[in-house]
Amino acid sequence: MPSMTSILGFSPFMPYIVLIVGFILLIKGADYFVDGCSSVAKTFHIPTIIIGLTIAAFGTSAPEAAVSITSSLKGANDMSVSNVIGSNLFNLLMVIGLCSIIKPLKVSGPIIKRDFPICIVVTAIMLLMAADCFMNGFTASVISRIDGIFLLAIFTCYIFLLIHNTMSARKKYSADTHDGEDGEIKTMSTGKSIICIVAGVIAVLAGGEFVVDSASQIAFSFGLSNTFVGLTIVAIGTSLPELVTSIIASFKGENDLALGNVVGSNLFNILFVLGIASTVSPINLSGITDSEFILYDIIVLTCITILAYVFSLVKKNITKAEGSIMVLIYVCYMIYIVIR
């Protein structure tokens, strides 16, 4: 069987074809994965907000996980970390922004009191890891194996917190779930659900392999860094599942699913994806071409996370005007990335 390198080198257009095929596999794989997991979850009457924060968030973040972990295994840590940063920025600014433009997003109490503050703290932790390395002249790891294990420990604690809160308020959440979830979550037989989950995981892993190799090849051919490609093409492409899921949920009035998907995805990206990637292969700024820019990108991500929280906190919803501001910020930031 020919290697990926030989396939990409077969034709000058082949990397672009492989990139498109990779994105299709990522998106469809995540779609099947979410449908399968959501169907199983509905059987046990799991609340909508929990589906958004866990199953939908983890499922739609599977492309980011595949790309970042694959990048880490290949030693392309700049693609790994920039993909997480770029995806989180896209989720906060474009996904939430577009959803609120379609229909103002009402923010539930648990997201305001628990999930958004945790997301801010976790993003700040990532910033501190990067800033520590910056202050030491890029001589140490931005995220070491110990840091990665620490992130995974926080992720485990967060999951247990969700489970505890769900069990303590199950009756209230169950009532909310039955009010409008039937049109959103597909119900399938257990066998079909398992097939969807397994097929989705396989497609996502294959898509991640295709995207990493083809995007790296394209970046090299144009003299671009993996950091640039990770922040733009790969980040946007792997965030499409979050965008589609949240927009559909917004159209159907499932605000908890839309916002929970975004906040849960961002937490998953930092804690699990970056945690696993750095545990597999420590991420060193000294080995990244755009190391100083990555630090600035994390600072921007931290500020944007706080801004999104302020928008949701002030009126307990995110208005169309605020959504428009968020989309405009993302467009401006993309222009900055291109010209820098």
Secondary structure, DSSP 8 states (H G I E B T S, - for coil): ---HHHHHTS-TTHHHHHHHHHHHHHHHHHHHHHHHHHHHHHHTT--HHHHIIIIIHHHHTHHHHHHHHHHHHTT-HHHHHHHHHHHHHHIIIIIHHHHHHHS-EE--HHIIIIIHHHHHHHHHHHHHHHHHHHHTTT-SEEE-HHHHHHHHHHHHHHHHHHHHHHHHTHHHHHHHHHHH-TTTS----HHHHHHHHHHHHHHHHHHHHHHHHHHHHHHHHTT--HHHHIIIIIHHHHTHHHHHHHHHHHHTT-HHHHHHHHHHHHHHIIIIIHHHHHHHS-EEGGG-TTHHHHHHHHHHHHHHHHHHHHHHHHSSEE-HHHHHHHHHHHHHHHHHHHH-
